[in-house]
Amino acid sequence: MTFDDPDLQGQILEMFAHQIEEFRRGLCETMGTEALRALLHRFKGSARGVGAFALGEALEQAEQEAANGAVPLLVTVETCLTEVSADLSKLRNL
């Protein structure tokens, strides 16, 4: 809850932008479906917390696939990440 405080909103979105970078690094470094599932789960909460619900849903789907032992296809996750990153960039320039 930011109580319509634009400075706090900006700080939260900046932290989320850093979490996106950490998530992408984590994808490159993660070995095994359990570690991948944990990474997806953590980032899903962050995405939903800032209102990136489509990204959260894509992460949940990938997490479920990993929980079932499958290697999830991350095309939808990447598409959502690209869209959210573009939105964050636009917000920074306001």
C-alpha positions in Angstrom: 0.0 0.0 0.0 1.5 3.3 -1.1 -1.2 5.7 0.0 -0.9 7.4 -3.4 2.7 8.5 -2.5 4.4 8.9 -5.9 7.9 8.7 -4.3 7.1 5.4 -2.6 5.5 4.1 -5.8 8.6 5.0 -7.7 10.8 3.3 -5.1 8.8 0.1 -5.2 8.8 0.0 -9.0 12.6 0.6 -9.0 13.0 -2.3 -6.6 10.9 -4.4 -8.9 13.0 -3.5 -11.9 16.0 -4.8 -10.0 14.1 -7.9 -9.1 13.5 -8.5 -12.9 17.3 -8.3 -13.4 17.9 -10.7 -10.6 15.3 -13.1 -11.9 16.8 -13.2 -15.3 20.2 -13.9 -13.8 18.7 -16.6 -11.7 17.2 -18.2 -14.8 20.7 -18.5 -16.3 22.2 -19.9 -13.1 19.5 -22.2 -11.9 20.1 -25.9 -12.2 17.3 -28.4 -11.6 13.6 -28.2 -11.6 13.2 -27.7 -7.9 15.5 -24.7 -7.8 13.7 -23.3 -10.9 10.3 -23.8 -9.2 11.5 -21.9 -6.1 12.8 -19.1 -8.3 9.5 -18.9 -10.2 7.5 -18.9 -7.0 9.5 -16.1 -5.3 9.3 -13.8 -8.4 5.6 -14.6 -8.8 4.8 -13.0 -5.5 6.8 -9.9 -6.4 5.1 -9.6 -9.8 1.6 -9.8 -8.2 2.6 -7.4 -5.5 3.2 -4.6 -8.0 0.2 -5.4 -10.1 1.9 -7.3 -12.9 -0.9 -9.9 -12.9 -0.3 -11.4 -16.4 3.3 -12.0 -15.5 2.2 -13.5 -12.2 -0.1 -15.9 -14.0 2.6 -16.9 -16.5 5.0 -17.5 -13.6 2.4 -19.6 -11.8 1.9 -21.8 -14.9 5.6 -22.3 -15.3 5.9 -23.1 -11.6 3.2 -25.7 -11.9 4.9 -27.3 -14.8 8.2 -27.4 -12.9 6.4 -28.9 -9.8 5.1 -31.7 -12.1 8.7 -32.5 -13.1 8.5 -30.8 -16.5 10.9 -28.2 -17.8 8.6 -25.3 -18.3 8.5 -23.3 -21.5 9.2 -19.7 -20.5 8.1 -18.0 -23.7 5.0 -16.5 -22.0 7.1 -15.4 -19.0 9.7 -13.7 -21.3 6.9 -12.0 -23.3 5.4 -10.7 -20.1 8.8 -9.6 -18.7 9.4 -7.6 -21.9 6.1 -5.9 -21.6 6.5 -5.1 -17.9 10.0 -3.8 -18.5 8.7 -1.5 -21.3 6.0 -0.3 -18.9 8.6 0.4 -16.2 10.7 2.3 -18.7 7.7 4.5 -19.7 6.9 5.2 -16.0 10.5 6.3 -15.3 10.3 8.8 -18.1 7.1 10.5 -16.8 
